[in-house]
């Protein structure tokens, strides 16, 4: 995201009933609404595979699915005629060939805009999707993080529209709704108590004042430069899951991905999903090898050691 933290994206995570094909641990404690329950940081696609395709478009979401994302993050606003659409900015200027506020245009006007050519002619003709279209693509395949960029103060009734749409499409177990304003989240939870929600309130980890669990839903966002192992332990001790993002990095480095994973974050938001998947897989393999080497078989448990070496038997 290119705005201040207050306008920056946040996050995502996984559902109470996990999708087939996603492997998650069941032994670790879970929050009341366990959206993030993976042995490794979840791979979270920032506005889809936005390093490979125009952000917040169906082609970006398809590429993220193909690359192995656990969670797809997207942003929503509402049109003049009340349709919920997937776009990050409050105007169409940056990511389409049009100009003006999203909320001042009808869905028909938005659909006439080109949302792909700004990145590359390969994507010319790509359109701004509705939230319904995005959920139809993702439903049953991946978890979805919906970043509600503004509430009813800007888009009257948007919370009710999002809640109704998620319910109608049967996606309650696959969606988490994010917002900067906790009042928006509280309205969402009143409209649909079964909906997972989260608020951008990571400051509560540093301040003594508490943020109500009913508001942030147990998920907090922290930028990489603010992270530390002690902060993450503090969050986990409260039952909170910690998400971070590489979106502000000019170049996403595997070394930074490894650092964040080793710190113990629960999810990493990235524009380059393939790189993140490969890096975390390599790290998993390395840690598995370390565990095997440190196991009793290699520490005198009676099994053969490396070639040419005889390990002492227990008690000798």
Secondary structure, DSSP 8 states (H G I E B T S, - for coil): --S-GGG--------SS--TT----SSS---TT-S---SS-EEEEETTTTTTS-TTSHHHHHHHHHHT-SEEEEEEEE-TTS-EEE-SSSBSTTTSS--SBGGGS-HHHHHTS-SSTTT-GGGTT----BHHHHHHHHTTTSEEEEEE---TTTSTTHHHHHHHHHHHTT-GGGEEEEES-HHHHHHHHHH-TTSEEEES-GGGGTSSS---HHHHTTEEE--GGG--HHHHHHHHHTT-EEEEE-TT-SS--HHHHHHHHHHT-SEEEES-HHHHHHHHHHHHHHHHHHHHHHSGGGTTSSS--STT-----TT-
